[in-house]
Amino acid sequence: MASNKYCEYFNVDEAYFPCIDESAINAGAPWETTYPHETFIELLNSVEKMLGGTTNRSIWIHGAYGTGKSQCAYALKKILEVPENELRAYWDKYEPLKKNNALLEKIIGHKEQGILTAYRYASGSITTPQQLFFAVQESIQTSLSAVPGSYKGENTLKESVIAWLEDPAHNSFVNNLLQKPEWMAEFSQSTADEIINTLKKRSEVSGLMESIFKLAAKEGITALSLTADSLCKWIIDIVNNNHTKIVLIWDEFSGFFRQNRNSLDEF
């Protein structure tokens, strides 16, 4: 009796990834293999309604472990990012999508008007509202940095910082902090007034603003920290000045609720 090998019965996809996470995405995990089942098409319809303003509600992808939530989230990210020809090629690949050509044209229409897609993975390390706000801002900033010439919302945040630093008591306090070796190494400015002048005169201040937020977090200066209100103003400023819509896709977010189940007010 002839002995057969497994390779004679099975075709193994060499590009198969057992799960979609940051390492898989960085390794080039394919998104085009995402089969558009009924629930996925329902997700795309919901996203289109959100982009079109039919609803102002966020979208939650939920399900048991291993049901493909991360794959769908990753595919959604790519659908909103890739060029039109690549999206049409994906659409033509699957029969369920071919039947939804109107949905395709609506999504392409939204893409032409401008969509900034921010993507983040995991949230288990977030234990404070400030960390949540910073994570959202960081995700959007990362996406903005990949768009040449984009406005990064420095004006919204820096005006509140300037106003706070111009108060004599706050000005003196920051002057003392800037004498610490840690902050002397962090800042090229040696006084609060120099920081104010730099913020007022320069158009590109993202590096300085990052240092200011670092100092605020380390020294417990909550007035210089992000709040829900300041984050919302910043996002609106980004949307208006870049003439774009922002879609933040956050995969594996359930960890946030486990860590913050008793303090969800700010969320």
N, C-alpha and C positions, 0 to 999 in steps of 0.2 A: 504494500500500500504506500503510495507516494506521500511524503511528508510535506505539507504545505506551510508557508510562512504567513505571519500576520499581514505582512505588506501586500500579500496577494488578495487580501480581503478588504483591507482598509486603506483609504487615502488620508494621510495626516497632513493637516495644514501647518506648514512650517512657520507661518506668521501668526499662529494662534496665540492669543493672550488669555489666560484663565480669568483675569479680572481687569477692569479698567481703573487704574489709579494714576498718580502722577508719574510713576516710573514707566508705566505702559505707554502713556501719552508721549513722554519724552523719547521713548524708544520707537515711536512711529506707529503705534497701534492704528490699524485702519478703521475709519468710521463708516466707509461705504458699505461694509458688510452688515450694517444694522438693518435687520429686516423690518419693514414698516407694517407691523401688525396693527390691529384695530386700535389698541390703546395708544400706540405711538402716533398714529394719525390723529387721534383725538387730542393728544398733547400738542401737535403742530397746529391744529385748529384753535386750541386755546391760546397758544402763543400769538397767532395771527390776530386774534380778537384783542389781546392785550396790547399789541403793537398798534392796532388800529384805533384804540381808545374805546372800544365797545365795552370793556371792563377795566377797572382799575385795581383788580385783585391780583395778587401774586399767584404763582402756580406751584403746587407741591407735587412732587413725584414720590410715591410711597409704595411699599410692597415688601414682601418677605426677602430674606437674604438670598442672593443668587438669581433674582428674577430679572436682572438686566437694567436696573435703575441707572447705574453709572454709565452703561453703554448708551442708553437713550439720552442722558444728559450730555455726554460727549458728542453724540451725533447732532444734537440740537445746537451745540456750540459751533460745530463745523458748518452746519446748514446756514447759520446766520453770518458766517465769516467767509466762506469760500466764494470764488468768482462765480458769476452766473452760469458759465458753461459747465463748470464742475458740478454745480447743483442740478442743472438740467440732466447731466449724464447720470447722476444718482437717481433722479426721478424716473428716467426712462428705463432704468434697470429692473424695476419691480412693478408688477401688474397692479397692485393695490394703489400705487401712487399715480400711475398713468390715468386712473379713473378720477383723479382729483387734480386735474390740470388747473382749475380755477384757484385752488389753494396755492399752487406753485406760483401763479402770476401775482397773487396778493403778497406772498412772501417776498418775491423779487421786487415788487413795488416798494415795500417797506425798506428793503436793503438799499435801493436806489436813493431813498430819502435820507439814509444815514442811520446805521446801527453800530454802536460800540459794544462789543461783547466782552465782558469781564468774567473770568472763570476762577473758581477757588475750590480746593479740595480739603476736606476735613475741618472740624471745628472743636474737637475735644479739648484743645488747650485753652479755649476762651472761657474765662471765669469772671470777667468784669464787663460792664457796659463799655468802658473805655477801650478795652481790647476788641470788642465787637465793632465799634465805630472805626477804629484804626484799621481793622482787617478789611472792612468794606472800602474805606478810602484807599488803602494800599492796593487792593485788587483793581479798582478803577484806574488809579494812577499808573499801574503797570501796563494796562491796556492802552492808556493815553500815550505813554512813552513810546509805543510802537507806531504811533501815527505822527508822521513828520509835520511840524508846524501847528500841532494841536494846542489849544489853550488848556492849561492844567488847573485853572481855578485859584491861582495864587492870590488874586485880588480879594476874593471873598474871605479867605482865612487871614491874610496878612493885615487887613484893615482892623480886625478885632485885636490882633497882637499889638499893632502900633498904638491903638487907643489904650490898651492895658499898660504898655511900657511907658507911655507919656505921663502917667500918674506918678508924682514925685516919690511916693513911698515904694511903689513897685519898681521904679527906676533904680532907686538906691539898693533895693534888695537884690536885683539882678546884677548890679555892679559888684556886689560882694560875692555873688555866686561865680561870676566870671573870673575871680581871682583864684579859684580852686584849680589845681593842675589839670584835673579831668576836663574842665570846660575851657581852660586856656588852650588845650590841645584840640578841642572840638571846634572852637570858634576862631575865625580870623579877626573878628571884632573884639576889642578889649573892654568896651563899655556898652551900656544899654543904649546910649545916644547913637553910638556908631551902628548898632543893630537897626535902630529906627531909620537912620539916614540910608542905610543899605536897602532896607525894605521900601523906602519911598522912591529911591532913585533908580533901582534896577528893575527890569521887567522879568528877569529870570531869577527867582529867589527860592526855587523848590529845595535846593540843598540847605540853605539857611533855615527855611521853615522846618525841615526835617530835624535839624539840630535843635531848634527851639522846642519842638515837641518832645524830643529826647530829654532835654533839660527839664521840661515841665513834668514829665512822667517820673523822672528820677528824684526830683526835688519836691514832688507833691504839690505842684502849682496847678490846681484844678481849673483856675480861670483861663489858663493857656491850653487846656486840654480840649479835645473834641467833645462836643455834646451832640445829642440827637438833633437839636435845632441847627447848630452850626454845620453839621454834616449834611442835613437836608438843603440848607442854603448853598453849600458848596456844590452839591450834585445838580441843583437847579441852574446854578451859574455855569457849570460844565455843559449841560444840555443846551442852554440858550446860546452860549457863545460858540459852541462847536456845531450848532444846528444838527444835533444828532439825538437819537434815543439810546438809552443805556439798558442793557440786559445783563444782570448779574446772575450767573449760573453757579450755584454753590452745591457741590456734590458732598455727600456724607455730612449733612448738617444735623442729624439727629443727636450727635454727641453734645451739641450746644444745649439741648434741652435737659440732658442728663446732668450737665454741670451747673445749669442755671435754673433749675425747676422752681426754686423759691424766690427768684428775682427776675421775672420776665417783664417788668413794667417798662423798662427802657426799650426792650426789644419790640 
